[in-house]
Amino acid sequence: MVTRPKPGPDGGWMVEVGKGPAAFGRGGFANAAAAAAWAEMAAQYVKPSTIRLGPRRLLGTMAEALRRWAIDQGTLPEAEGGTHLAPVSRLAGVMADPVCALPLAALQPEDLMLLRARRRAALGSEATMLLEQAALAAAIDALRDLYLPDLSNPFFQLAPDGLALLQEADCARLLSLLQNRDSDLARAVTLLLTTGAAPALLFAATLSQCLARNDGRLWLGGLSRPWPAGLPRPQGRPDATPLLGALDNAALARGLACLDQKLGCGPLTAEALWLTGLVLALRDGCHLDEVMVLTGLHRPGLA
């Protein structure tokens, strides 16, 4: 339930959502009218966000989606590169954020931007924050597929901080444009989208580290990933040559700006590509512990 507006502790106005221990206040409204307008909007979105399980009714929220997704993930054994820390425990912090208790249909890009800012400050790590965001986006998609097929995923909407997931069609257009191109930019963009690896990990990798096993796969941080179809594989004996050649962050940004002009799906940034790649990796069955390795947050065999 959504309560009527009331004065908040900071001098503004707030709306309380829910009841009991799970209730939370949505504050920051300049006046009672603004709070009332938001409360009316949120109340309208309760019904399209409701999950029906026989006689039971559950409110679909990011917290509910992430809890179910994390339980399904289970815990990867340490011998397989895991940490023995269950995803449901690892993601408890973001699940407790007030915005994760909103009805999914009421979520706005502004909510996600503020969530990112809070989690970035709490974690002190851009990579960890983006990994949480990827888990949230993958969890919402999983919940939509099962219970709420008519609901849109707010991560695909452009937020004020300039971040949004790339639509599947835009990913396909981008990869098609770069297919069979033997260039550092084509390799960087394709690997960001298809592996979930952090830009820093790709920039630091060498051909000998990634291709030395000569098994036709790509090795990053000790994990094996398929070499992307349509991406030319480096020829010759692997050596200490950087995986992305002479490409650096500035050159990548310039190249993405040019690609964005051709595709018009922007803003095309390394952060957006990486977040999209993380979500695709998780949706394709990659475990959270494995994706942590690709973000540079964990090495196999270390708790």
N, C-alpha and C positions, 0 to 999 in steps of 0.2 A: 504494500500500500504506500501511497505518497501523501504526506501530511500537508496541511496548509502552511503557507509561509509564516515565519516568525523571526524576530530579531536574533542575529547571530552574536557570538562573543566578541567579534572584531568590529562591531558597530554597523555592519552591513546586515543583509537579510539572508536567511537560509531556508532550505526545505529538507525535511527528514524523509528518507526513503526506507521502507521496511519497518519492522517492529521487533522488539526484543533485542537480544544480544547481537543480532546480525544487522540492526539498523545503523544507518550512518547519515550524516548531515552533508548536504551539498550547499556550500556557502559561497560567498563572494558576490552576491547580487547587490546592485546599487540601491534598489528600492523594492518595496513590496510588490509592485506591479511586475517587475522583471522576474522576481522569484515565483510569483503566481503563474506567469506565462510558462516558465520552465516546468513547474509542477504539473500543469495541465498537459504539456507535451509528454513528460515522463509517464504520466498515468495512462495516456493513450497507447504507449508502447509496451505496457505490461502484458496485454493479451497476445499480441503477435510474438512476444518473447517467451510465452509459456509453453513448457514441455508437458505433453500428456503421456503418462505411463499407466495405462489402465485407469483405475479410479484416482490415481495420484496426479497432482499438478505441481510442477516445479518451475520456478522462475529461471529462465535461461540467462545467465550472466557470464562474464569472462571468468569469474572465480569457479563457477560450476563447470564450465567447459574445460578449464585448465585442470581442475581436480580430476575429472573423468579421464582426460587425456594422459595425465601424469600417472594415474593408477594403471592404465593400459600399458604404459611404457615399461613398468616394472623396473628392476635394477640389473644393470649389466655386470656380470662377474668381473672381478679385478683381472683375472687371467685373460679376459677378452678386452681389456682396456678400460674397464669400468672403475667405479670408485666405491661401490657398496653404499653410496648415499642415494636413496630413492629419489626420483624426480619430484614426487609429491612433497618431500621435505625440502629439496633444493629450491623449489618454486614457491614455498610458503610465504616469503616476503612479498612478492608481487601479488599473490592471491589475496593478501590482507589489505591491499590498497583500496581505499573507498570506491574508486571508479570501477573496480572489478565487481562491485555489487550492483551496478546499474543494469537495468534490462538491456539486453544486447541491442534491441532495435533503437534504443535511445542513445546509444553511443555515438559521439560526434568526433571528427578528427581533432578538434580542440582538446577533447578529453584524453585522447591518446598522446598528444603533444605534452600535456601537463604530466601525464603518467610517466612519460620518458624522462622529463626533467627531474621529477622526484626520485625515480629509480636510479638515474645517473648520479645524483647527489648522494643517495644512500649507499650505492655500491662502489662509487669511486672508479668505475670502469665502464667505458663505452662498449667494449666487447660483451661484457656480462649483461649489460642493459639490452643490447640488441639481441642477444640470445634469448632473453626472457620475452622480448617482443615477438621473436620468431615463434617461440612456443605458444604464446597467446594466439597468434594468427593461425597457426596450424590447428590448435585446439578448437577455435571457433569454426573452422572449416569442417572438422570432424563432427562437431555437434550439429552443424547445419545439415550435413549429409544424412545424419540419422534422424533428426527430429524437427529441424526448422529449415526446410529446403527453400522457402520463399524469402528467407532473411539474407540480407547482403552483409558482406564482411567489411567493417569500417576501415580496415587496414588498407584497402584499395583506394580509399579517398585521400586526396592530397591534404595533409595537415599544414597548419601555419608554419611549422618548422621545416617545411620543404620535403618531408619524407612520406613516401607511399610505396606500397608494393606494386610491382609491375603486373599488369594483367597477363594471363596466359597467352593471349593473342599477341601482345606486345613482345613478350619473351620470344615467341616463335618468329616474329618478324625480325627481331634483332639478331637472333642466331642465324636466320636465313641470310640476312645481309652480310654476315661475317663468315659464312660457311666457305670452306676451302681457301680462305685468305691466310697466307703465311706471314703474319705480321705480329709484332709484340702486342699491339692494341687488341687485335682479334683474339689472341690467346688469353689476355687478361680478362676481357669481357666474358668470353665463353667459360673460363674457369670460375670466375666469380658467380656466374649464374648456375653452373651445373655441378659445383662441388660443395658450396657453402663455406669455402675456405676464406679466411680473413685476408684482406688486401696485403697487410703486413707480412703474413705467412707466405703469400705468393711472391711478393717482392724479394723476400730473403732467400727463397728456395733456389737451388741450382739444378742443372740438368742431371748431374751425377746423383744428387739426393733423390730426385723424383723418378728417374728412369733407369737407374743402374741395375735393377733386378731383371730387366729385359723380359718382363712377362706381359708386356702390352698394356700395363695399367699405370696409373699415376699414384705415386706414394707421397703423401703429405703428412708431416708430423708423426710418421710411423703408421699411418692408416692408408689402406689401399682404396682408391676410387677408380671407377671406369674412366678410361680416356674418352673424352667427348667425341661422339660421332660427327664427322664433317670437319673436325679441327685437325689440320696437318700435324703429324707427330714429328718432332725434331729428328733430323737425320744425322748419322755419324755416331761416333763413340761419345757417350755422355761424359762431360767434363765439368769444370767449375763455372761454366757460363751461367749467368742468371737465367732462371726459367722464363722471365719476362724480358730478357734482353736489356736494352738501354732504357726501357720505360720506367718512369718514376711517377710520383703522385701528381705532379704538375702536368706532365704529358698525358697521363690518364684522364685528368679533368678536361684538358683541351680536346682530346679525342672523343670523350663522351658528349661534350657540347656540340661537336660536329655531327655525331650520330643522332643526337636529339633533334637537330634541325631537319635531318632527313626523315626521321620517324614521327616526330611530333607527339611523343608519348610522355614527355618529360614531367618534372625535371629528372634527367638521367644523370645520376651521381653514383660514385663508388659505393656510398652507404646504402642507397636504394637497391643497387644490384646485389650487394652482399646480403642485405636483409631478405631479399627475394630468394637468393640462393639458399640461405639458411632454412627458410620456410619450405622450399621445394625438397631439400634434403630430409627434413623431418617428416614431411608428408609422404615421401617415398620409402619410409621405414627406417631411416637412420636414427639410432638411439641418441638420446640427449647427451650421454657421456661421450659418444663418438663425435658428435658435433662440437662438443667442448674442445676436443683435440684440434679440430679444424679451425676453431677460433683462437687457438693459442692459449687457452685457459687451463689445459690439463694435458699431461703426457701419459701414454699407456703405462700401466704398472705403478703409477703413483697415486696414493690416496689423497 
